[in-house]
Amino acid sequence: MTGTGTAVWLVPEHRGGSTVVTVTGTLVLDTYPDLRDGLLKIATDAPDSVIADIGGLRIEDDTLASVFSVVAMRISDWPGIPFALVSPRPEHRAVLAGRAVDRFVAVHDDVGTAERKRDSPPRRRAVQLLAPTTGASALARRFVTRVCAEWGVPAHEEDAQLIATELVENTVRHTVSAPRLRLELRRGIFTVSVGDDDPRPAVLHERLSATEAGLGLQLVAQVARVWGCSRSWSDGKVVWAVLTTRGRPGRRAG
């Protein structure tokens, strides 16, 4: 609840192939961050797609509908899953079209239609829960090697090992959580992510000398097209990196 007496509520329901989020309340300037961050947190834990049912949402200012474009662009970086909106209300459709939101996000009348028409690119996912010990990074590297061989993407193995090592070591060093390593492949895009139960934003370790443990932020940025840290709906976080060709400067997702 905000100081103006307005609020937004998000209730996620995990279904077979999608996470449907029922959004109610009032979208005003004060609740804009709550809606944006809430949808991004839910997307962090969603396996295949996110569908936001906004039929019960009141939009006070048409310009604030841009929040859905922002969410769509953030999700396109990671986790790279389909995102759609649902509302049977003509005034919603008019606002979304007027603000060009429907150019970035598919808009449907009902959840069933959204599920039938979603673009679900073929994806592979492999998850490994690691013990929070000093040997976790070695196990992570072996896991990456095995998965890259199974998926037939040996070109990603070296970069994925480097990223996985840094992210796992940061989790072990700075939290008391067991690192959750996740590898994904979709449309030729390979991602590495590590989740934990600590809500504090991740600060990638900057190596100060050649003998110090850790790969450092500069190397992570060099081998990743984009990387970032996303809060999860379960109050933890996921640090992730999207791989591309070697030597290409990366950027931090905003």
N, C-alpha and C positions, 0 to 999 in steps of 0.2 A: 504493500500500500504506500503510495507517495503522499507528500505533504498536501497535495491539492485534493485528496480524497478520491483520486482515480487510480486504477490499477489494471493490469492485464494478467490473465491466468492462462497457463499452458498445461494441458493434460495430455501426455503422450500415451499412446496405446500401440504396443508392438504386435503387428500382425504377421502373417506368413511371409510376405515379401515387401513389407513397407512399415514405416512408423507413422501413424496418423496422429497429428497433434491438434487437439481441439483448442482453439484460441477464443477467449471471451474477454470482455472488459472494454476499456476505452483506450484508443491509441491517441495520445497527446505527446507533446514534446518531452514531458517527464517520464512517460512510460515507453518511449521509443527505445532506449537502451535495454530495458527489461525484455522487450519483445525480440529485439535483435540478438541479444546474448543468449536468451532462452532457446531460441531456435538453433543457434550455433552449437550450444551445449548438447541439445538433443541429437543433432546431426553427428556429433562425435561418437555417440553410442549406437547410432542406427546402422543396421547391417546392409541394407540395400537401397532404400529411398526414404524421403521425408515428404509427407503430404500435410500441409497446414490447412485445416478447415477453419476459415475465418468468418463463417456465416454469422457467428455471434459476436463479432468484433465491431465496435463503433469507431469510425475513423473521423476524428474531429477536424483534422486539417488534411486536405488532399495531398499536400506536398510530403506528408509523413509516410505515404504509401511507398515511398522509395526505399523504406526499410527492407522490403521484400527483394528488391533488386540487389541491395547490399548483401543480404544473406545468400542469395543465389550465386553471386560472384565469389564470396568467401568459400562457399561449399564447393565450387568448381575447382578450387585449388586443392582442397582436402576437406573431407574424405572422397570427393569426386563422385558423389551419388546424385541421382535425380532428385529435383526439388520441384514441387508443384503446389498450387493454391486451389482451394475449393470454396466456392460461395454461390448459392443460388440467387443472391440479391442483385438485381439489375444495377443498383447504385454502386455496388462494389465493382462490378465489371466496368462501369463507366469511369470510375476513378482510376482503376488499374490501367485502362486503355489510355485515359487522358494523360497520365504520368508516364506512359510508355513502359510500365512494369511488365505488361504482357509480352514485351519483346525479349525479356530475360527469363521470365517464369511462365510455364504453362498454367493456364487458368481453366478450371472445369466447374461444372454445375454440381457435381456430387463426387463422393469418394470412389464409388465403383468405377465411374468413367475415368477418373484420374489413375486408378490402378491399371485399368485395361490399356490406357494410352501412354503410360510412362515409358520413357526410353531407358531400358535396362541393359546397358552394355555388358557383354560377357566379362566376368571378373573372377579372378582366383584369389583366395585368401588363405593364409596360413598363420596360425597363432601359437605362440610358445610362452608359457608361464615359467619364469626363471626364479630361482631362489635368490634372495638378496645377499649374495656372498661375493667374495672377490673373484670367484671363478665364473661368474655369470656371463661376463663378456666373451670368454672363450666358448662357452656353450652357445651363445648367440651367434658367433661367427660360424660354428659348425652347422647350426640350424639354417643360416643364410645359404651356406654352400649346398646343403642338401636340397633346399627348396628351389634354388636357381637351377640346379641340375634337373629336378623333376619338371620344372616349368619350361626348360629349354631356353633359358635366358642367361647364359654364362657371362655375357658382356656386362651385366649389372652386378655380378658377384662382388668384385673388389670394392666398388663404391658402397654397396649395401653393407658390406662388412664394416667398413670404416664408420658409416653413420650409426649402425647398430651398436658398435663398440662404444662410441661416444655417448649415445643416449642411455644405454644400459648402465655405463659407469657413472653417469650423472645421477641416475635414479638410486643406485646403490650408495653413492657417496653422500647425497643430500637428502634422502628420505629414508623411511623405515619400511617402505613398501616393496613388495615383490614385483619386479619389472614384468610388464606384459608386452612382449614383442609381437608386432603384427606386420606381416608382409602382404602386399596386395599388387595385383597386376590387372590392368584394364586398358584395353585399346593401346597396348604397347607402353603404357605409363606404369612405372614401378615405384611403389611408395614403401617407406619404412617408418614405422611409428612405435613408440614405447609409451605405455600408459602406466600410471601409478595412482595411489589414493591421496596424494598430497596436493592440496589446492594451490600451493604457492607457485607462481609462475616460474618456469624453468629459466635458468641463466646458464647457457652452455659454457663449459670451462675453457678459459683461454690459456693455452699452454705457454708458459713463460720460458721454458728451456727445452732443448731437444731431448733431454733425459726424463722430463716430467711426464707423468701419465696423462692421458687424455689427448684427443686429436685437435681440440681447439675450434672455436667458432669460425675462423678463417677457412679452415679446410672443409668444414661442413658446408659453408656457403659456396665454396668452389665446386663441390661435387653435386650440389642440389640446385634444381631450378628454382625452388622456393621451399622454405621451411617455416615452421611456426609452432606455437604452443596454444592448444585449445582446451578450455575448461570443459569438463564433462558434466552431464546431468546428475551423475552420482557424486558430484563435488570433488572429484579428482581432476586429473589433467591428462592430456596426451600430447607428447612432443613428436612432431612428424616432419618428414622430408620427402620431397618428390624428386626422383632422380632423372637426370638428363645426361647429355654427353659430357665427358670429362673436360675440365678446364673452363667451363662456362660460369661466369659469376652468378651466384644465387642472390635471392632477396628474402627478407623477412616479411612474412605476411602481416599486414596491418590489422 
